[in-house]
Amino acid sequence: MPIVTIQQFPRSVAHKRELARRITEAFEEVYGSSAESVQVFFNEVDGEHWARGGAMGCDREDGPR
């Protein structure tokens, strides 16, 4: 059973729905997995919970979109 975990900045449900669909299709095509066996977990991190270069994301101008 394929399990995919994605860490990302918050995105719309529409974006996550499309990504989950495409990931599932890739596993079906490449591994021959059934769609029902593919699980996709989204772990969304906002700017208060990540840092880059020593600066918190919420303090950066180029932070999460």
N, C-alpha and C positions, 0 to 999 in steps of 0.2 A: 504494500500500500504506500504509494508516494505521498510524502508530506513535505510541503514547501512552506517555509517561513519567510515573510518579507518584512523588513524593518524599513520604515519610510516616514516622511513627514505626512501629516494628515492630508488625505485626498478625498474626493467626493465618492459617494457610493457608486455612481456611474463608472468612474475610473476603475475602482476596485472590481466591480462586476466584470468589466471588459478584460482586465488583466487576469482574473481568475479563469474566465472562459478560455483565453488564449493559452494560459499555462496548462489547463486541463487538456486542451486539444493537442498540445505538444507532447504530453505524456502518452496520450492515446496513440498518436502517430509514431513516435520514436520507440516507446517501450511496449506498445500494445496493451497498455493499461485500460481498464474500463473507466469511464468518466466518474462513476460512483466511488471508485477506489482512491481518487485523487483528492487530497485535502490541502487547502491553502489557508494559512493563518496570516493575518495582517497585524503587525505590531506597529502602531503609530506613535510617534514621539514628537511632542511639541517643543518649542524653543526653550522652555524652562527645564527640559530634561536631556539636553545634549550640549556639548561644547566642541569647538574646533579651534585650535591654535591658542588655547587658554582662555577663550572668550565664550561666554554662554550664548547659545543660539538666539535667545530673546534680546540680547544686547547687540547683535551683529546686524549690519545693514543687509548682508547677503544671507540672512537666516532662512528658516523654513518658508516655503511658499505655500 
